[in-house]
Each structure stands twice: as C-alpha cells, then as structure tokens.
Amino acid sequence: MENTLNTEVYFADPYASWQRGTNGLIREFYSKKYNFSGTTQDHLNKIVAKINNRPQKCLGYKTPNEVFLRELNECRT
C-alpha cells in the first residue's frame, strides 16, 4: 500500500489512544459503548464534516480542512 500510494503508513501502539488522532473527538458524539449498527453513512458524514470544519487550538485555531487544503496546495506548487 505504501508503494502504491507513495506514502508512509503508521500504526498506533497498543494502549496508546493518543496516537489515534480523532478518537476523543468522535467520543464527543458517541459514547464508548455506542452500537453503530443502526448508524447511517450519511449521519457519520455529518459528524465528520462537523469535526473537520471546527477550529482546533492545536492547529492555530484553523480548521482541519483549512490546514489540509493549504498543505495540498503547497504540494502542487
């Protein structure tokens, strides 16, 4: 997969939840014991959109989408 996508793949260490990025953000919407079997893809997409368009302190109060698009534009130039 790394060769096909020309990128590096990382795996979180066991019991190291801080290495898994959005887990805490997802927990704001769903409890740990939440059963996702009845959740639609549309509903999940709305949650992801909320997370990706909310300013983050760690990103200098920019949204993840803003940072991603800026990085993408820099790669293209």
FENDAHU-V410534 format. One record per run of one state. SS is the DSSP state (~ for helix, > for strand, _ for the rest). FROM is the first residue (numbers start at 1). TO is the last residue. Records with the same first field share a line. If there is no record, write none. Layout:
SS: FROM-TO  FROM-TO
//
This chain:
_: 1-1  6-16  21-22  28-35  39-40  53-54  60-61  77-77
~: 2-5  17-20  23-27  36-38  41-52  57-59  64-76
>: 55-56  62-63
//
